[in-house]
Amino acid sequence: MAREPKSFEAAITAADFSSEDYCGTSYAAKLLGLSVATVQSLVEKGEIEAWKTLGGHRRIALQSINAYLAKNSPQLSRVDTDPKSRLRVLMVEDDEDTRELYRCQFEDWDLPVDCTWMPSALEAMMDIASMRPDLLITDLSMPGVDGIEMLKALKRNVQLADMQIVVISGLPPDAIAERGGLPPHAHLLKKPVNFEWLHGYLTALVTANRKWRS
């Protein structure tokens, strides 16, 4: 019988909670060498501990991945749970084809990136405080709550002050300025995205993350 993950809000309220102890389904699949569908099946069977955020995204306990490996594949080495070993990224893009393009690029680069993909700014605002990504990559023009409104709201959250931001938009800079502009430290990329630049930027952040957390 399939078992639903517990609410991630329950984990957040624990005294010893750290967002660094959890990862997304795609990254868990990479660590285990399994498909995303297989990891989801293991979660439903209760063989791997997972939690579900307000926005409906699974967060998987890294320690439960090691417990699964110890039980089922003791010959394999345990996964590295050190926060410096991965970069946590949140991608917000409402177009499904564009999200898939980013996903394929990230997989080809083979960087230690734990990326969560969200189709709306509203969904991102529900979960970003608990996920606390190292990097937010977002579009601006989205239905409902758009990216500019989201960024204005996020500026008020002191827990996200160190989060890096990359904005990818087809809007001209003057139109963005008329809406209040972007956070001072945000990088603005024009569409279509320069994947060579993005690859270099992510590689630099991975390196910086390792040095900062050492």
VEXNU-965418 format. One line per 5 residues: number of its first residue (from 1); their letters; for each residue x, y, z of N, C-alpha, C, CB. Coordinates in nm, 3 decimals, decimal comma, always signed. Last residue first. Glycine has a CB too. Layout:
NUM = A = X:Y:Z:X:Y:Z:X:Y:Z:X:Y:Z | ...
END
This chain:
214 = SRWKR = +3,380:+2,493:+0,423:+3,492:+2,416:+0,476:+3,540:+2,472:+0,609:+3,608:+2,413:+0,375 | +3,191:+2,657:+0,312:+3,144:+2,563:+0,414:+3,258:+2,478:+0,473:+3,039:+2,472:+0,355 | +3,338:+2,803:+0,127:+3,267:+2,874:+0,233:+3,228:+2,780:+0,346:+3,143:+2,942:+0,176 | +3,433:+2,607:-0,051:+3,528:+2,685:+0,030:+3,459:+2,749:+0,149:+3,596:+2,793:-0,057 | +3,194:+2,507:-0,158:+3,287:+2,416:-0,092:+3,384:+2,491:-0,001:+3,363:+2,334:-0,196
209 = NATVL = +3,091:+2,740:-0,270:+3,015:+2,672:-0,166:+3,107:+2,578:-0,086:+2,898:+2,593:-0,227 | +3,274:+2,795:-0,472:+3,261:+2,888:-0,360:+3,190:+2,823:-0,242:+3,186:+3,014:-0,403 | +3,217:+2,577:-0,642:+3,350:+2,593:-0,584:+3,345:+2,683:-0,461:+3,447:+2,651:-0,689 | +2,953:+2,636:-0,708:+2,985:+2,506:-0,648:+3,120:+2,516:-0,577:+2,988:+2,393:-0,756 | +2,988:+2,884:-0,832:+2,914:+2,876:-0,705:+2,941:+2,745:-0,633:+2,764:+2,892:-0,730
204 = ATLYG = +3,126:+2,808:-1,063:+3,190:+2,898:-0,967:+3,120:+2,892:-0,832:+3,189:+3,042:-1,020 | +2,927:+2,654:-1,186:+3,055:+2,593:-1,150:+3,128:+2,676:-1,046:+3,144:+2,575:-1,275 | +2,736:+2,852:-1,232:+2,706:+2,742:-1,141:+2,834:+2,672:-1,095:+2,613:+2,641:-1,208 | +2,878:+3,008:-1,420:+2,833:+3,066:-1,294:+2,804:+2,957:-1,191:+2,707:+3,152:-1,316 | +2,915:+2,832:-1,634:+3,030:+2,888:-1,565:+2,994:+2,944:-1,428:+3,094:+2,996:-1,649
199 = HLWEF = +2,647:+2,789:-1,702:+2,731:+2,678:-1,662:+2,852:+2,727:-1,584:+2,775:+2,598:-1,784 | +2,572:+3,046:-1,779:+2,507:+2,984:-1,664:+2,589:+2,866:-1,613:+2,365:+2,937:-1,701 | +2,730:+3,086:-2,008:+2,749:+3,172:-1,890:+2,692:+3,105:-1,766:+2,682:+3,309:-1,911 | +2,620:+2,884:-2,167:+2,764:+2,882:-2,138:+2,793:+2,967:-2,014:+2,846:+2,934:-2,261 | +2,358:+2,959:-2,197:+2,387:+2,843:-2,113:+2,535:+2,832:-2,081:+2,339:+2,716:-2,181
194 = NVPKK = +2,191:+3,233:-2,204:+2,328:+3,197:-2,241:+2,371:+3,083:-2,149:+2,426:+3,321:-2,230 | +1,848:+3,217:-2,297:+1,952:+3,212:-2,196:+2,087:+3,171:-2,256:+1,913:+3,116:-2,084 | +1,704:+3,446:-2,533:+1,727:+3,310:-2,483:+1,851:+3,305:-2,395:+1,742:+3,212:-2,601 | +1,667:+3,648:-2,236:+1,628:+3,529:-2,312:+1,664:+3,550:-2,459:+1,476:+3,501:-2,297 | +1,931:+3,787:-2,039:+1,825:+3,801:-2,137:+1,793:+3,666:-2,200:+1,865:+3,902:-2,244
189 = LLHAH = +1,986:+3,793:-1,692:+2,020:+3,732:-1,821:+1,902:+3,750:-1,915:+2,057:+3,581:-1,805 | +2,102:+3,960:-1,414:+1,996:+3,958:-1,514:+2,050:+3,901:-1,644:+1,939:+4,100:-1,536 | +2,166:+3,885:-1,077:+2,219:+3,885:-1,213:+2,102:+3,876:-1,311:+2,320:+3,767:-1,235 | +2,133:+4,078:-0,776:+2,078:+3,982:-0,873:+2,146:+3,998:-1,009:+1,926:+4,001:-0,887 | +2,201:+4,262:-0,585:+2,300:+4,158:-0,614:+2,253:+4,058:-0,719:+2,336:+4,084:-0,488
184 = PPLGG = +1,978:+4,435:-0,559:+2,106:+4,486:-0,606:+2,205:+4,378:-0,650:+2,170:+4,569:-0,500 | +1,671:+4,300:-0,695:+1,763:+4,316:-0,582:+1,902:+4,353:-0,633:+1,770:+4,185:-0,497 | +1,531:+4,502:-0,966:+1,571:+4,375:-0,905:+1,654:+4,401:-0,781:+1,649:+4,288:-1,006 | +1,252:+4,736:-1,014:+1,386:+4,681:-1,030:+1,407:+4,549:-0,958:+1,485:+4,779:-0,982 | +1,008:+4,856:-1,022:+1,078:+4,857:-0,894:+1,216:+4,796:-0,899:+0,998:+4,787:-0,794
179 = REAIA = +0,905:+4,869:-1,272:+0,833:+4,785:-1,176:+0,902:+4,781:-1,039:+0,819:+4,644:-1,231 | +1,092:+5,013:-1,407:+0,963:+5,077:-1,382:+0,881:+5,000:-1,281:+0,885:+5,092:-1,511 | +1,291:+4,819:-1,440:+1,314:+4,932:-1,349:+1,184:+5,001:-1,313:+1,411:+5,033:-1,413 | +1,174:+4,661:-1,636:+1,198:+4,603:-1,504:+1,217:+4,714:-1,401:+1,321:+4,510:-1,507 | +1,180:+4,841:-1,845:+1,051:+4,791:-1,800:+1,062:+4,729:-1,662:+0,995:+4,688:-1,900
174 = DPPLG = +1,454:+4,873:-1,878:+1,375:+4,988:-1,835:+1,236:+4,946:-1,784:+1,360:+5,087:-1,949 | +1,543:+4,613:-1,964:+1,580:+4,666:-1,832:+1,496:+4,783:-1,785:+1,722:+4,708:-1,834 | +1,277:+4,421:-2,121:+1,389:+4,515:-2,128:+1,418:+4,573:-1,990:+1,358:+4,630:-2,229 | +1,208:+4,073:-2,069:+1,170:+4,213:-2,047:+1,292:+4,303:-2,060:+1,105:+4,230:-1,908 | +1,279:+3,814:-2,077:+1,277:+3,882:-2,205:+1,239:+4,028:-2,191:+1,183:+3,814:-2,299
169 = SIVVI = +1,498:+3,679:-1,823:+1,376:+3,743:-1,868:+1,392:+3,804:-2,007:+1,332:+3,849:-1,769 | +1,616:+3,546:-1,538:+1,622:+3,523:-1,682:+1,491:+3,572:-1,742:+1,647:+3,371:-1,715 | +1,813:+3,615:-1,261:+1,685:+3,642:-1,326:+1,703:+3,626:-1,477:+1,633:+3,785:-1,291 | +1,957:+3,467:-0,991:+1,974:+3,487:-1,134:+1,835:+3,503:-1,195:+2,053:+3,369:-1,201 | +2,084:+3,514:-0,669:+1,967:+3,524:-0,757:+2,011:+3,547:-0,900:+1,874:+3,638:-0,710
164 = QMDAL = +2,182:+3,358:-0,360:+2,217:+3,419:-0,488:+2,094:+3,415:-0,580:+2,338:+3,345:-0,553 | +2,113:+3,423:-0,021:+2,076:+3,348:-0,141:+2,115:+3,425:-0,267:+1,925:+3,319:-0,141 | +2,149:+3,564:+0,208:+2,270:+3,516:+0,139:+2,239:+3,440:+0,011:+2,348:+3,428:+0,232 | +1,891:+3,615:+0,299:+1,976:+3,728:+0,262:+2,099:+3,684:+0,182:+2,021:+3,803:+0,385 | +1,697:+3,454:+0,395:+1,736:+3,432:+0,256:+1,832:+3,541:+0,207:+1,613:+3,427:+0,166
159 = QVNRK = +1,632:+3,537:+0,644:+1,691:+3,403:+0,633:+1,742:+3,375:+0,493:+1,589:+3,298:+0,673 | +1,498:+3,775:+0,609:+1,641:+3,782:+0,646:+1,709:+3,646:+0,634:+1,657:+3,836:+0,788 | +1,279:+3,869:+0,377:+1,311:+3,750:+0,456:+1,461:+3,748:+0,485:+1,266:+3,620:+0,381 | +1,234:+4,074:+0,203:+1,199:+4,099:+0,344:+1,234:+3,981:+0,435:+1,049:+4,130:+0,356 | +1,286:+3,978:-0,045:+1,383:+4,072:+0,012:+1,358:+4,098:+0,160:+1,379:+4,204:-0,064
154 = LAKLM = +1,060:+3,834:-0,115:+1,174:+3,760:-0,061:+1,277:+3,852:+0,002:+1,240:+3,679:-0,171 | +0,894:+4,030:-0,222:+0,855:+3,963:-0,097:+0,975:+3,894:-0,033:+0,744:+3,860:-0,123 | +1,033:+4,094:-0,453:+1,006:+4,199:-0,354:+0,972:+4,137:-0,218:+0,891:+4,290:-0,403 | +1,024:+3,850:-0,585:+1,153:+3,900:-0,539:+1,135:+4,011:-0,435:+1,235:+3,951:-0,656 | +0,747:+3,835:-0,646:+0,810:+3,734:-0,561:+0,940:+3,787:-0,502:+0,835:+3,606:-0,639
149 = EIGDV = +0,718:+4,051:-0,821:+0,645:+4,051:-0,692:+0,708:+3,952:-0,595:+0,496:+4,017:-0,714 | +0,877:+3,951:-1,028:+0,914:+4,076:-0,960:+0,844:+4,085:-0,825:+0,877:+4,198:-1,047 | +0,745:+3,717:-1,116:+0,876:+3,708:-1,052:+0,916:+3,832:-0,977:+0,979:+3,678:-1,154 | +0,389:+3,734:-1,027:+0,503:+3,725:-1,118:+0,634:+3,730:-1,041:+0,497:+3,837:-1,222 | +0,103:+3,560:-0,950:+0,215:+3,632:-0,888:+0,336:+3,621:-0,980:+0,246:+3,575:-0,744
144 = GPMSL = -0,043:+3,508:-1,259:-0,066:+3,520:-1,115:+0,040:+3,609:-1,053:-0,065:+3,382:-1,047 | +0,213:+3,400:-1,493:+0,073:+3,429:-1,455:+0,056:+3,432:-1,304:-0,021:+3,325:-1,516 | +0,525:+3,574:-1,533:+0,451:+3,451:-1,503:+0,309:+3,487:-1,464:+0,521:+3,368:-1,390 | +0,811:+3,712:-1,604:+0,675:+3,717:-1,656:+0,606:+3,581:-1,638:+0,674:+3,757:-1,805 | +1,058:+3,624:-1,490:+0,982:+3,735:-1,432:+0,836:+3,734:-1,475:+1,045:+3,867:-1,471
139 = DTILL = +1,224:+3,323:-1,377:+1,168:+3,407:-1,482:+1,096:+3,522:-1,413:+1,070:+3,324:-1,577 | +1,508:+3,246:-1,169:+1,366:+3,270:-1,192:+1,338:+3,352:-1,317:+1,307:+3,339:-1,073 | +1,693:+3,073:-0,943:+1,690:+3,110:-1,084:+1,544:+3,128:-1,121:+1,761:+3,001:-1,176 | +1,860:+3,101:-0,643:+1,728:+3,108:-0,705:+1,747:+3,152:-0,849:+1,634:+3,206:-0,628 | +2,080:+2,917:-0,438:+2,061:+2,995:-0,561:+1,917:+2,986:-0,607:+2,156:+2,945:-0,671
134 = DPRMS = +2,057:+2,781:-0,206:+2,175:+2,866:-0,221:+2,158:+2,961:-0,339:+2,301:+2,781:-0,240 | +1,728:+2,767:-0,050:+1,825:+2,734:-0,155:+1,945:+2,829:-0,152:+1,758:+2,740:-0,293 | +1,536:+2,696:+0,170:+1,655:+2,781:+0,182:+1,760:+2,747:+0,078:+1,715:+2,769:+0,321 | +1,304:+2,551:+0,230:+1,409:+2,489:+0,149:+1,542:+2,565:+0,160:+1,365:+2,483:+0,002 | +1,151:+2,728:+0,378:+1,188:+2,600:+0,439:+1,299:+2,531:+0,362:+1,067:+2,509:+0,447
129 = AIDMM = +1,124:+2,942:+0,200:+1,177:+2,967:+0,335:+1,221:+2,839:+0,403:+1,072:+3,038:+0,421 | +1,006:+2,830:-0,029:+1,145:+2,874:-0,034:+1,205:+2,897:+0,105:+1,156:+3,001:-0,114 | +0,736:+2,758:-0,039:+0,835:+2,660:+0,006:+0,976:+2,713:+0,023:+0,840:+2,549:-0,090 | +0,571:+2,962:-0,125:+0,520:+2,873:-0,021:+0,632:+2,791:+0,042:+0,414:+2,779:-0,079 | +0,708:+3,074:-0,334:+0,696:+3,152:-0,211:+0,645:+3,067:-0,095:+0,603:+3,270:-0,232
124 = AELAS = +0,668:+2,879:-0,532:+0,803:+2,902:-0,477:+0,796:+2,976:-0,344:+0,889:+2,981:-0,577 | +0,400:+2,915:-0,585:+0,445:+2,787:-0,530:+0,583:+2,803:-0,466:+0,449:+2,680:-0,641 | +0,412:+3,172:-0,694:+0,333:+3,147:-0,574:+0,377:+3,019:-0,506:+0,184:+3,140:-0,608 | +0,560:+3,137:-0,924:+0,618:+3,216:-0,816:+0,543:+3,190:-0,686:+0,616:+3,365:-0,851 | +0,557:+2,806:-1,072:+0,496:+2,935:-1,041:+0,567:+3,004:-0,925:+0,348:+2,918:-1,008
119 = PMWTC = +0,673:+2,557:-1,113:+0,610:+2,623:-1,227:+0,551:+2,760:-1,197:+0,502:+2,535:-1,280 | +1,000:+2,451:-1,007:+0,864:+2,495:-0,972:+0,804:+2,576:-1,086:+0,866:+2,579:-0,842 | +1,238:+2,212:-0,920:+1,177:+2,286:-1,032:+1,034:+2,323:-0,995:+1,179:+2,203:-1,163 | +1,542:+2,198:-0,749:+1,397:+2,178:-0,741:+1,332:+2,270:-0,844:+1,343:+2,208:-0,596 | +1,861:+2,047:-0,759:+1,768:+2,147:-0,813:+1,623:+2,103:-0,796:+1,797:+2,172:-0,961
114 = DVPLD = +2,160:+2,019:-0,653:+2,031:+1,965:-0,607:+1,925:+2,067:-0,644:+2,031:+1,934:-0,451 | +2,453:+1,955:-0,820:+2,345:+2,053:-0,803:+2,216:+1,981:-0,766:+2,326:+2,137:-0,931 | +2,735:+1,889:-0,896:+2,664:+1,848:-0,775:+2,556:+1,949:-0,737:+2,762:+1,831:-0,658 | +2,707:+1,853:-1,257:+2,753:+1,927:-1,139:+2,677:+1,876:-1,016:+2,733:+2,081:-1,158 | +2,660:+1,766:-1,522:+2,704:+1,673:-1,418:+2,770:+1,745:-1,300:+2,801:+1,572:-1,478
109 = WDEFQ = +2,570:+1,879:-1,755:+2,684:+1,941:-1,688:+2,740:+1,853:-1,576:+2,643:+2,076:-1,632 | +2,345:+1,728:-1,820:+2,463:+1,717:-1,906:+2,587:+1,774:-1,836:+2,440:+1,791:-2,039 | +2,166:+1,817:-1,625:+2,210:+1,678:-1,624:+2,336:+1,659:-1,708:+2,098:+1,587:-1,676 | +2,129:+2,082:-1,704:+2,186:+2,054:-1,572:+2,239:+1,911:-1,565:+2,080:+2,076:-1,463 | +2,008:+2,043:-1,956:+2,137:+2,109:-1,946:+2,205:+2,075:-1,813:+2,121:+2,261:-1,961
104 = CRYLE = +1,766:+1,925:-1,880:+1,860:+1,850:-1,965:+2,000:+1,910:-1,958:+1,811:+1,849:-2,112 | +1,652:+2,137:-1,734:+1,678:+2,009:-1,669:+1,782:+1,927:-1,749:+1,546:+1,929:-1,655 | +1,618:+2,335:-1,929:+1,711:+2,356:-1,818:+1,751:+2,223:-1,754:+1,647:+2,449:-1,712 | +1,423:+2,199:-2,080:+1,550:+2,239:-2,142:+1,655:+2,263:-2,034:+1,531:+2,366:-2,229 | +1,216:+2,182:-1,898:+1,277:+2,058:-1,945:+1,413:+2,087:-2,011:+1,184:+1,986:-2,043
99 = RTDED = +1,149:+2,452:-1,876:+1,198:+2,379:-1,758:+1,270:+2,252:-1,800:+1,082:+2,344:-1,663 | +1,056:+2,493:-2,136:+1,177:+2,563:-2,091:+1,235:+2,495:-1,968:+1,147:+2,710:-2,061 | +0,827:+2,338:-2,134:+0,934:+2,305:-2,229:+1,065:+2,370:-2,187:+0,895:+2,350:-2,372 | +0,670:+2,471:-1,937:+0,716:+2,334:-1,916:+0,832:+2,296:-2,008:+0,602:+2,237:-1,936 | +0,696:+2,786:-1,803:+0,686:+2,713:-1,928:+0,749:+2,574:-1,914:+0,753:+2,792:-2,042
94 = DEVML = +0,749:+2,904:-1,558:+0,613:+2,854:-1,581:+0,600:+2,773:-1,709:+0,516:+2,970:-1,585 | +1,002:+2,861:-1,326:+0,976:+2,885:-1,469:+0,840:+2,823:-1,502:+1,089:+2,825:-1,560 | +1,243:+2,860:-1,096:+1,102:+2,897:-1,110:+1,079:+2,940:-1,254:+1,063:+3,012:-1,010 | +1,460:+2,653:-0,920:+1,431:+2,708:-1,052:+1,281:+2,736:-1,063:+1,478:+2,612:-1,164 | +1,689:+2,649:-0,667:+1,545:+2,651:-0,693:+1,524:+2,721:-0,826:+1,466:+2,723:-0,578
89 = VRLRS = +1,958:+2,450:-0,550:+1,906:+2,547:-0,647:+1,755:+2,534:-0,658:+1,972:+2,526:-0,785 | +2,234:+2,384:-0,357:+2,089:+2,375:-0,362:+2,033:+2,488:-0,447:+2,029:+2,380:-0,219 | +2,515:+2,199:-0,425:+2,459:+2,334:-0,433:+2,309:+2,321:-0,447:+2,521:+2,415:-0,551 | +2,717:+1,980:-0,222:+2,613:+2,005:-0,322:+2,566:+2,150:-0,314:+2,494:+1,909:-0,303 | +2,906:+1,957:-0,028:+2,916:+1,865:-0,141:+2,808:+1,886:-0,246:+2,909:+1,724:-0,092
84 = KPDTD = +2,861:+2,106:+0,191:+2,953:+2,163:+0,091:+2,963:+2,078:-0,034:+3,091:+2,182:+0,151 | +2,699:+1,947:+0,357:+2,638:+2,053:+0,275:+2,730:+2,110:+0,168:+2,593:+2,165:+0,364 | +2,752:+1,599:+0,357:+2,809:+1,728:+0,391:+2,749:+1,836:+0,300:+2,963:+1,725:+0,378 | +2,678:+1,346:+0,294:+2,571:+1,435:+0,340:+2,623:+1,573:+0,377:+2,502:+1,374:+0,460 | +2,755:+1,121:+0,051:+2,813:+1,233:+0,126:+2,702:+1,330:+0,164:+2,924:+1,305:+0,042
79 = VRSLQ = +2,647:+0,781:+0,088:+2,645:+0,910:+0,020:+2,699:+1,019:+0,112:+2,501:+0,945:-0,027 | +2,865:+0,494:+0,137:+2,755:+0,581:+0,177:+2,763:+0,714:+0,102:+2,758:+0,605:+0,330 | +2,945:+0,240:-0,106:+2,983:+0,343:-0,009:+2,864:+0,433:+0,020:+3,103:+0,426:-0,060 | +2,813:-0,094:-0,126:+2,830:+0,041:-0,180:+2,869:+0,138:-0,070:+2,701:+0,087:-0,250 | +2,759:-0,322:+0,010:+2,888:-0,315:-0,058:+2,916:-0,176:-0,115:+2,894:-0,419:-0,171
74 = PSNKA = +2,498:-0,306:+0,101:+2,606:-0,278:+0,197:+2,743:-0,268:+0,132:+2,610:-0,386:+0,303 | +2,228:-0,243:-0,007:+2,352:-0,250:-0,086:+2,471:-0,220:+0,003:+2,347:-0,152:-0,207 | +2,027:-0,247:+0,188:+2,006:-0,316:+0,061:+2,131:-0,330:-0,026:+1,902:-0,244:-0,016 | +2,118:-0,119:+0,423:+2,032:-0,236:+0,431:+2,031:-0,317:+0,302:+1,891:-0,194:+0,467 | +2,271:+0,094:+0,337:+2,329:+0,000:+0,434:+2,249:-0,130:+0,440:+2,336:+0,065:+0,573
69 = LYANI = +2,085:+0,228:+0,174:+2,202:+0,165:+0,115:+2,263:+0,061:+0,208:+2,307:+0,270:+0,079 | +1,904:+0,318:+0,371:+1,858:+0,228:+0,265:+1,976:+0,154:+0,201:+1,779:+0,306:+0,157 | +2,070:+0,486:+0,515:+2,010:+0,371:+0,583:+1,961:+0,269:+0,481:+1,894:+0,417:+0,675 | +2,124:+0,678:+0,321:+2,233:+0,593:+0,370:+2,180:+0,470:+0,442:+2,323:+0,674:+0,465 | +1,866:+0,784:+0,300:+1,930:+0,726:+0,182:+2,043:+0,633:+0,225:+1,983:+0,838:+0,087
64 = SQLAI = +1,829:+0,888:+0,551:+1,748:+0,771:+0,515:+1,801:+0,705:+0,388:+1,601:+0,813:+0,496 | +1,997:+1,106:+0,546:+2,033:+0,994:+0,632:+1,952:+0,869:+0,597:+2,011:+1,031:+0,779 | +1,855:+1,278:+0,380:+1,979:+1,219:+0,332:+2,021:+1,099:+0,416:+2,090:+1,323:+0,330 | +1,514:+1,276:+0,326:+1,617:+1,281:+0,431:+1,742:+1,208:+0,381:+1,565:+1,217:+0,564 | +1,369:+1,463:+0,070:+1,413:+1,332:+0,115:+1,526:+1,346:+0,214:+1,457:+1,245:-0,005
59 = RRHGG = +1,080:+1,623:-0,010:+1,214:+1,647:+0,043:+1,257:+1,517:+0,110:+1,219:+1,769:+0,144 | +0,852:+1,675:-0,276:+0,914:+1,583:-0,181:+1,052:+1,633:-0,139:+0,925:+1,443:-0,242 | +0,611:+1,935:-0,294:+0,739:+1,879:-0,340:+0,799:+1,790:-0,233:+0,837:+1,992:-0,377 | +0,381:+2,077:-0,227:+0,367:+1,941:-0,278:+0,495:+1,876:-0,328:+0,269:+1,941:-0,386 | +0,398:+2,317:-0,100:+0,375:+2,319:-0,244:+0,367:+2,182:-0,308:+0,483:+2,397:-0,310
54 = LTKWA = +0,462:+2,236:+0,155:+0,331:+2,296:+0,132:+0,295:+2,297:-0,016:+0,326:+2,438:+0,188 | +0,639:+1,920:+0,107:+0,629:+2,062:+0,140:+0,486:+2,112:+0,117:+0,729:+2,144:+0,057 | +0,670:+1,604:+0,255:+0,610:+1,682:+0,146:+0,590:+1,826:+0,191:+0,475:+1,619:+0,101 | +0,941:+1,379:+0,307:+0,844:+1,475:+0,359:+0,789:+1,554:+0,241:+0,908:+1,571:+0,465 | +1,065:+1,044:+0,343:+1,045:+1,168:+0,269:+0,935:+1,251:+0,334:+1,011:+1,139:+0,122
49 = EIEGK = +1,273:+0,768:+0,374:+1,192:+0,867:+0,445:+1,185:+0,997:+0,365:+1,250:+0,894:+0,585 | +1,233:+0,471:+0,198:+1,311:+0,593:+0,212:+1,221:+0,698:+0,273:+1,369:+0,641:+0,074 | +1,036:+0,285:+0,222:+1,175:+0,238:+0,234:+1,274:+0,354:+0,243:+1,210:+0,150:+0,116 | +0,772:+0,338:+0,178:+0,824:+0,368:+0,310:+0,967:+0,322:+0,331:+0,737:+0,305:+0,413 | +0,666:+0,320:-0,069:+0,673:+0,195:+0,008:+0,725:+0,217:+0,150:+0,763:+0,095:-0,064
44 = EVLSQ = +0,704:+0,577:-0,157:+0,566:+0,531:-0,136:+0,562:+0,402:-0,056:+0,497:+0,511:-0,269 | +0,982:+0,573:-0,185:+0,919:+0,664:-0,088:+0,779:+0,615:-0,053:+0,913:+0,808:-0,144 | +1,009:+0,395:-0,392:+1,068:+0,361:-0,262:+1,010:+0,448:-0,151:+1,222:+0,377:-0,266 | +0,886:+0,544:-0,595:+0,827:+0,417:-0,553:+0,880:+0,376:-0,416:+0,857:+0,308:-0,657 | +1,067:+0,752:-0,620:+0,931:+0,782:-0,578:+0,860:+0,656:-0,529:+0,851:+0,846:-0,693
39 = VTAVS = +1,284:+0,604:-0,717:+1,293:+0,670:-0,587:+1,154:+0,703:-0,534:+1,379:+0,799:-0,597 | +1,178:+0,531:-0,966:+1,212:+0,426:-0,868:+1,222:+0,486:-0,728:+1,345:+0,357:-0,906 | +1,152:+0,780:-1,090:+1,032:+0,699:-1,066:+1,058:+0,590:-0,962:+0,983:+0,636:-1,198 | +1,418:+0,856:-1,115:+1,330:+0,933:-1,027:+1,206:+0,852:-0,991:+1,290:+1,066:-1,093 | +1,639:+0,571:-1,110:+1,552:+0,667:-1,178:+1,467:+0,741:-1,075:+1,462:+0,597:-1,282
34 = LGLLK = +1,957:+0,559:-0,934:+1,827:+0,505:-0,973:+1,749:+0,611:-1,050:+1,746:+0,458:-0,849 | +2,181:+0,629:-0,792:+2,199:+0,566:-0,922:+2,072:+0,502:-0,973:+2,308:+0,464:-0,915 | +2,164:+0,768:-0,559:+2,138:+0,625:-0,552:+2,166:+0,554:-0,684:+1,996:+0,601:-0,512 | +2,213:+1,030:-0,641:+2,297:+0,970:-0,537:+2,284:+0,818:-0,534:+2,259:+1,027:-0,401 | +2,007:+1,065:-0,827:+2,146:+1,071:-0,872:+2,238:+1,003:-0,769:+2,189:+1,217:-0,895
29 = AAYST = +1,784:+1,053:-0,659:+1,799:+0,952:-0,765:+1,943:+0,947:-0,815:+1,704:+0,983:-0,882 | +1,831:+1,282:-0,508:+1,832:+1,151:-0,442:+1,851:+1,040:-0,544:+1,702:+1,129:-0,362 | +1,788:+1,472:-0,706:+1,923:+1,458:-0,651:+1,936:+1,325:-0,578:+1,955:+1,575:-0,556 | +1,514:+1,435:-0,750:+1,610:+1,417:-0,860:+1,751:+1,396:-0,808:+1,607:+1,538:-0,954 | +1,400:+1,498:-0,498:+1,390:+1,363:-0,553:+1,493:+1,337:-0,664:+1,250:+1,340:-0,608
24 = GCYDE = +1,617:+1,703:-0,286:+1,505:+1,677:-0,375:+1,509:+1,538:-0,434:+1,501:+1,779:-0,485 | +1,715:+1,663:+0,062:+1,741:+1,692:-0,079:+1,614:+1,663:-0,160:+1,861:+1,607:-0,132 | +1,822:+1,758:+0,395:+1,724:+1,706:+0,300:+1,764:+1,741:+0,157:+1,584:+1,761:+0,331 | +1,982:+1,890:+0,568:+1,970:+1,746:+0,589:+1,879:+1,679:+0,487:+1,920:+1,717:+0,728 | +1,962:+2,158:+0,533:+2,075:+2,092:+0,468:+2,070:+1,941:+0,483:+2,204:+2,145:+0,525
19 = SSFDA = +1,764:+2,249:+0,693:+1,727:+2,224:+0,554:+1,838:+2,151:+0,479:+1,693:+2,355:+0,484 | +1,741:+2,112:+1,009:+1,829:+2,185:+0,918:+1,789:+2,149:+0,776:+1,980:+2,152:+0,945 | +1,610:+2,077:+1,337:+1,587:+2,085:+1,193:+1,696:+2,164:+1,123:+1,451:+2,149:+1,165 | +1,602:+2,028:+1,608:+1,729:+2,001:+1,538:+1,715:+2,011:+1,387:+1,781:+1,864:+1,576 | +1,340:+2,080:+1,683:+1,448:+2,164:+1,738:+1,578:+2,147:+1,661:+1,470:+2,130:+1,885
14 = ATIAA = +1,091:+2,086:+1,427:+1,179:+2,011:+1,517:+1,296:+2,099:+1,560:+1,230:+1,880:+1,448 | +0,954:+2,223:+1,235:+0,931:+2,263:+1,374:+1,019:+2,189:+1,473:+0,786:+2,241:+1,410 | +1,022:+2,092:+1,001:+1,071:+2,228:+1,023:+1,059:+2,269:+1,169:+0,996:+2,327:+0,936 | +0,877:+1,857:+1,008:+1,022:+1,852:+1,023:+1,078:+1,988:+1,059:+1,088:+1,800:+0,894 | +0,622:+1,956:+0,964:+0,649:+1,884:+1,089:+0,799:+1,876:+1,115:+0,588:+1,744:+1,085
9 = EFSKP = +0,641:+2,053:+0,709:+0,625:+2,150:+0,817:+0,651:+2,084:+0,953:+0,484:+2,211:+0,814 | +0,633:+1,836:+0,548:+0,765:+1,892:+0,576:+0,758:+1,994:+0,689:+0,825:+1,956:+0,450 | +0,421:+1,569:+0,630:+0,433:+1,710:+0,600:+0,571:+1,762:+0,639:+0,324:+1,789:+0,672 | +0,522:+1,246:+0,496:+0,474:+1,334:+0,601:+0,492:+1,480:+0,560:+0,547:+1,305:+0,733 | +0,417:+1,079:+0,194:+0,519:+1,142:+0,279:+0,454:+1,231:+0,384:+0,617:+1,224:+0,193
4 = ERAM = +0,190:+0,802:+0,191:+0,216:+0,942:+0,161:+0,326:+0,997:+0,250:+0,088:+1,025:+0,179 | +0,235:+0,483:+0,064:+0,235:+0,565:+0,184:+0,272:+0,708:+0,148:+0,331:+0,508:+0,290 | +0,059:+0,217:-0,091:+0,139:+0,339:-0,102:+0,125:+0,424:+0,023:+0,097:+0,419:-0,226 | +0,085:-0,120:+0,000:+0,000:+0,000:+0,000:+0,088:+0,125:+0,000:-0,096:+0,000:+0,123
END
